[in-house]
Amino acid sequence: MSRPAKRPVYQAQIQAVEEQLEALLEKDQALRQRVEALDAIAGVGSRPALLLLV
């Protein structure tokens, strides 16, 4: 009998942090603009941009 795959705890933690970061971006327009400026650079996505600025 096979077991259903469990979602690793760290994935849930990553999801929770990403949700908190998104909430922060909703509150802070200046931060959102800086993230968008970095995201416009080829090779830099929104996640690395956020992590650099926070």
DRENLUMVEX-231118 format. One record per atom (N, C-alpha, C): y negated, x negated, z negated; residue number from 1. Coordinates in nm, 2 decimals, padded with zeros to 4 digits. Layout:
<pts>
+--------+--------+--------+-----+
!     py !     px !     pz !   i !
+--------+--------+--------+-----+
!      Y !      X !      Z ! NUM !
...
+--------+--------+--------+-----+
</pts>
This chain:
<pts>
+--------+--------+--------+-----+
!     py !     px !     pz !   i !
+--------+--------+--------+-----+
!  00.12 ! -00.08 !  00.00 !   1 !
!  00.00 !  00.00 !  00.00 !   1 !
! -00.12 ! -00.09 !  00.00 !   1 !
! -00.21 ! -00.07 !  00.09 !   2 !
! -00.34 ! -00.15 !  00.10 !   2 !
! -00.45 ! -00.09 !  00.01 !   2 !
! -00.53 ! -00.18 ! -00.04 !   3 !
! -00.64 ! -00.14 ! -00.13 !   3 !
! -00.76 ! -00.12 ! -00.04 !   3 !
! -00.85 ! -00.03 ! -00.08 !   4 !
! -00.97 ! -00.01 ! -00.01 !   4 !
! -01.06 ! -00.14 ! -00.04 !   4 !
! -01.13 ! -00.18 !  00.06 !   5 !
! -01.22 ! -00.30 !  00.04 !   5 !
! -01.33 ! -00.26 ! -00.05 !   5 !
! -01.35 ! -00.35 ! -00.15 !   6 !
! -01.46 ! -00.33 ! -00.25 !   6 !
! -01.59 ! -00.40 ! -00.20 !   6 !
! -01.70 ! -00.34 ! -00.22 !   7 !
! -01.83 ! -00.40 ! -00.18 !   7 !
! -01.86 ! -00.50 ! -00.29 !   7 !
! -01.88 ! -00.63 ! -00.25 !   8 !
! -01.91 ! -00.73 ! -00.35 !   8 !
! -02.04 ! -00.69 ! -00.42 !   8 !
! -02.04 ! -00.73 ! -00.55 !   9 !
! -02.15 ! -00.70 ! -00.64 !   9 !
! -02.28 ! -00.76 ! -00.58 !   9 !
! -02.27 ! -00.88 ! -00.53 !  10 !
! -02.39 ! -00.95 ! -00.48 !  10 !
! -02.46 ! -00.87 ! -00.36 !  10 !
! -02.38 ! -00.80 ! -00.28 !  11 !
! -02.44 ! -00.72 ! -00.17 !  11 !
! -02.52 ! -00.61 ! -00.23 !  11 !
! -02.47 ! -00.55 ! -00.34 !  12 !
! -02.55 ! -00.44 ! -00.40 !  12 !
! -02.68 ! -00.50 ! -00.46 !  12 !
! -02.67 ! -00.62 ! -00.52 !  13 !
! -02.79 ! -00.68 ! -00.57 !  13 !
! -02.89 ! -00.71 ! -00.46 !  13 !
! -02.84 ! -00.76 ! -00.35 !  14 !
! -02.93 ! -00.80 ! -00.24 !  14 !
! -03.00 ! -00.67 ! -00.19 !  14 !
! -02.93 ! -00.56 ! -00.18 !  15 !
! -02.99 ! -00.43 ! -00.14 !  15 !
! -03.09 ! -00.39 ! -00.23 !  15 !
! -03.07 ! -00.40 ! -00.36 !  16 !
! -03.17 ! -00.36 ! -00.46 !  16 !
! -03.29 ! -00.44 ! -00.45 !  16 !
! -03.28 ! -00.57 ! -00.43 !  17 !
! -03.40 ! -00.66 ! -00.42 !  17 !
! -03.47 ! -00.63 ! -00.30 !  17 !
! -03.41 ! -00.60 ! -00.19 !  18 !
! -03.47 ! -00.57 ! -00.06 !  18 !
! -03.55 ! -00.44 ! -00.08 !  18 !
! -03.50 ! -00.34 ! -00.15 !  19 !
! -03.57 ! -00.22 ! -00.17 !  19 !
! -03.69 ! -00.24 ! -00.26 !  19 !
! -03.68 ! -00.33 ! -00.36 !  20 !
! -03.80 ! -00.36 ! -00.44 !  20 !
! -03.91 ! -00.43 ! -00.36 !  20 !
! -03.87 ! -00.52 ! -00.27 !  21 !
! -03.96 ! -00.59 ! -00.18 !  21 !
! -04.03 ! -00.49 ! -00.09 !  21 !
! -03.96 ! -00.40 ! -00.03 !  22 !
! -04.01 ! -00.30 !  00.05 !  22 !
! -04.12 ! -00.21 ! -00.02 !  22 !
! -04.08 ! -00.18 ! -00.15 !  23 !
! -04.18 ! -00.10 ! -00.23 !  23 !
! -04.30 ! -00.18 ! -00.25 !  23 !
! -04.29 ! -00.31 ! -00.27 !  24 !
! -04.41 ! -00.40 ! -00.29 !  24 !
! -04.49 ! -00.40 ! -00.17 !  24 !
! -04.43 ! -00.41 ! -00.05 !  25 !
! -04.51 ! -00.41 !  00.07 !  25 !
! -04.58 ! -00.28 !  00.09 !  25 !
! -04.53 ! -00.17 !  00.05 !  26 !
! -04.59 ! -00.04 !  00.06 !  26 !
! -04.72 ! -00.03 ! -00.03 !  26 !
! -04.72 ! -00.10 ! -00.14 !  27 !
! -04.83 ! -00.10 ! -00.23 !  27 !
! -04.94 ! -00.21 ! -00.20 !  27 !
! -04.90 ! -00.32 ! -00.13 !  28 !
! -04.99 ! -00.43 ! -00.11 !  28 !
! -05.01 ! -00.45 !  00.04 !  28 !
! -05.12 ! -00.39 !  00.09 !  29 !
! -05.15 ! -00.40 !  00.23 !  29 !
! -05.18 ! -00.55 !  00.28 !  29 !
! -05.24 ! -00.63 !  00.20 !  30 !
! -05.27 ! -00.77 !  00.23 !  30 !
! -05.14 ! -00.84 !  00.25 !  30 !
! -05.04 ! -00.82 !  00.16 !  31 !
! -04.91 ! -00.89 !  00.17 !  31 !
! -04.84 ! -00.84 !  00.29 !  31 !
! -04.85 ! -00.71 !  00.32 !  32 !
! -04.78 ! -00.66 !  00.44 !  32 !
! -04.84 ! -00.73 !  00.57 !  32 !
! -04.97 ! -00.75 !  00.57 !  33 !
! -05.03 ! -00.81 !  00.69 !  33 !
! -04.99 ! -00.95 !  00.70 !  33 !
! -04.98 ! -01.02 !  00.59 !  34 !
! -04.93 ! -01.16 !  00.60 !  34 !
! -04.79 ! -01.17 !  00.65 !  34 !
! -04.70 ! -01.08 !  00.60 !  35 !
! -04.56 ! -01.07 !  00.64 !  35 !
! -04.56 ! -01.05 !  00.79 !  35 !
! -04.63 ! -00.95 !  00.84 !  36 !
! -04.64 ! -00.92 !  00.98 !  36 !
! -04.68 ! -01.03 !  01.06 !  36 !
! -04.78 ! -01.11 !  01.02 !  37 !
! -04.83 ! -01.23 !  01.09 !  37 !
! -04.72 ! -01.33 !  01.10 !  37 !
! -04.65 ! -01.36 !  00.99 !  38 !
! -04.54 ! -01.45 !  01.00 !  38 !
! -04.42 ! -01.40 !  01.08 !  38 !
! -04.40 ! -01.27 !  01.08 !  39 !
! -04.29 ! -01.21 !  01.15 !  39 !
! -04.31 ! -01.22 !  01.30 !  39 !
! -04.44 ! -01.23 !  01.34 !  40 !
! -04.48 ! -01.24 !  01.48 !  40 !
! -04.44 ! -01.38 !  01.54 !  40 !
! -04.42 ! -01.48 !  01.46 !  41 !
! -04.38 ! -01.61 !  01.50 !  41 !
! -04.24 ! -01.61 !  01.55 !  41 !
! -04.21 ! -01.67 !  01.66 !  42 !
! -04.07 ! -01.67 !  01.72 !  42 !
! -03.98 ! -01.75 !  01.62 !  42 !
! -03.87 ! -01.69 !  01.58 !  43 !
! -03.77 ! -01.75 !  01.50 !  43 !
! -03.79 ! -01.72 !  01.35 !  43 !
! -03.90 ! -01.65 !  01.31 !  44 !
! -03.92 ! -01.61 !  01.18 !  44 !
! -03.91 ! -01.46 !  01.17 !  44 !
! -03.81 ! -01.41 !  01.09 !  45 !
! -03.79 ! -01.27 !  01.07 !  45 !
! -03.87 ! -01.22 !  00.95 !  45 !
! -03.86 ! -01.09 !  00.93 !  46 !
! -03.93 ! -01.03 !  00.82 !  46 !
! -03.88 ! -01.07 !  00.68 !  46 !
! -03.74 ! -01.09 !  00.68 !  47 !
! -03.69 ! -01.13 !  00.55 !  47 !
! -03.73 ! -01.27 !  00.51 !  47 !
! -03.72 ! -01.37 !  00.60 !  48 !
! -03.77 ! -01.51 !  00.56 !  48 !
! -03.93 ! -01.50 !  00.53 !  48 !
! -04.00 ! -01.42 !  00.61 !  49 !
! -04.14 ! -01.41 !  00.58 !  49 !
! -04.17 ! -01.36 !  00.44 !  49 !
! -04.10 ! -01.26 !  00.41 !  50 !
! -04.12 ! -01.20 !  00.27 !  50 !
! -04.08 ! -01.30 !  00.16 !  50 !
! -03.97 ! -01.37 !  00.18 !  51 !
! -03.93 ! -01.46 !  00.08 !  51 !
! -04.02 ! -01.58 !  00.07 !  51 !
! -04.09 ! -01.62 !  00.18 !  52 !
! -04.19 ! -01.73 !  00.17 !  52 !
! -04.31 ! -01.69 !  00.09 !  52 !
! -04.35 ! -01.56 !  00.10 !  53 !
! -04.47 ! -01.51 !  00.05 !  53 !
! -04.46 ! -01.46 ! -00.10 !  53 !
! -04.34 ! -01.42 ! -00.13 !  54 !
! -04.33 ! -01.36 ! -00.27 !  54 !
! -04.29 ! -01.46 ! -00.37 !  54 !
+--------+--------+--------+-----+
</pts>
